[in-house]
């Protein structure tokens, strides 16, 4: 499991800042959290692209375009179970504790 601090963003972050962070971190996805540091969703560039096509602008909060239905793993799962959730569609799996806080992630990298 990898540490997630570098790919965490707040759900109110504007899309333009999300794009900058994706580029800076050389990441294909970022993990969104709320004020209580609870997991809210996952954002990839495709989510942003679909949002922009639908009329959102670069100042739109990421919460309006993020994927709230992305796969997640529990910190109670084994590494093997977590890795089994990865696929061509799901390239990053956030790992959550019992309070829905992100404790890390697994990815194909």
C-alpha positions in Angstrom: 0.0 0.0 0.0 1.2 3.5 -0.9 0.8 6.6 1.2 -1.9 8.9 -0.2 -1.0 12.4 1.1 0.4 13.6 -2.2 -2.8 12.7 -4.2 -5.4 13.9 -1.7 -7.5 17.0 -2.5 -10.4 18.7 -0.9 -13.8 18.3 -2.6 -14.2 22.0 -3.0 -11.0 22.4 -5.0 -11.6 24.1 -8.4 -11.1 22.0 -11.5 -8.2 24.1 -12.6 -6.3 23.4 -9.4 -7.1 19.7 -9.8 -5.6 19.7 -13.3 -2.4 21.4 -11.9 -2.1 18.8 -9.2 -2.6 15.9 -11.6 0.2 17.3 -13.7 2.5 18.1 -10.8 2.1 14.6 -9.2 2.2 12.8 -12.5 -0.9 11.0 -11.3 -3.8 9.6 -13.3 -6.2 10.1 -10.3 -6.6 12.1 -7.2 -8.6 11.1 -4.0 -11.2 13.7 -2.8 -11.9 14.2 0.8 -14.1 16.5 2.9 -13.4 18.8 5.9 -13.3 15.9 8.3 -10.8 14.1 6.0 -13.4 11.5 5.0 -13.3 10.0 1.5 -15.7 11.5 -0.9 -14.7 10.3 -4.4 -12.0 9.9 -7.0 -11.2 12.2 -9.9 -9.5 11.4 -13.2 -9.0 13.5 -16.2 -11.9 11.8 -18.0 -14.3 13.0 -15.3 -13.0 16.5 -15.8 -13.3 16.2 -19.6 -16.9 15.0 -19.3 -17.7 17.9 -16.9 -16.3 20.5 -19.3 -18.2 19.0 -22.2 -21.3 19.2 -20.1 -20.8 23.0 -19.5 -18.8 23.1 -16.3 -15.9 25.6 -16.1 -12.5 25.5 -14.6 -13.7 27.2 -11.4 -16.2 24.5 -10.8 -15.6 22.5 -7.5 -14.3 19.0 -8.2 -17.2 17.6 -6.2 -19.4 18.4 -9.1 -17.5 16.1 -11.5 -15.8 13.5 -9.3 -16.7 9.9 -9.3 -18.5 9.1 -6.0 -19.0 5.4 -7.0 -15.4 4.5 -7.5 -14.2 1.2 -6.0 -12.6 1.4 -2.6 -10.9 -1.1 -0.3 -11.2 -1.5 3.5 -8.1 -1.4 5.7 -9.3 -4.7 7.0 -8.8 -6.4 3.6 -5.6 -8.2 2.8 -3.1 -6.8 0.2 -4.1 -9.6 -2.1 -7.8 -8.7 -1.8 -7.1 -5.0 -2.4 -4.9 -5.7 -5.5 -7.7 -8.0 -6.9 -9.9 -4.8 -7.2 -7.5 -3.2 -9.7 -8.3 -3.6 -13.4 -8.0 -1.7 -16.6 -10.9 0.5 -15.6 -9.9 0.8 -11.9 -6.2 1.7 -11.8 -6.2 3.3 -8.3 -8.0 1.9 -5.3 -8.2 4.1 -2.2 -8.0 2.2 1.1 -10.3 3.5 3.8 -10.4 2.9 7.6 -13.6 2.2 9.5 -14.2 6.0 9.8 -14.1 6.4 5.9 -10.7 8.1 6.1 -8.1 7.4 3.5 -5.2 5.5 4.9 -3.4 4.7 1.5 -4.0 3.4 -1.9 -3.1 0.6 -4.4 -2.4 1.3 -8.0 -0.8 -0.4 -11.1 2.3 1.8 -10.7 
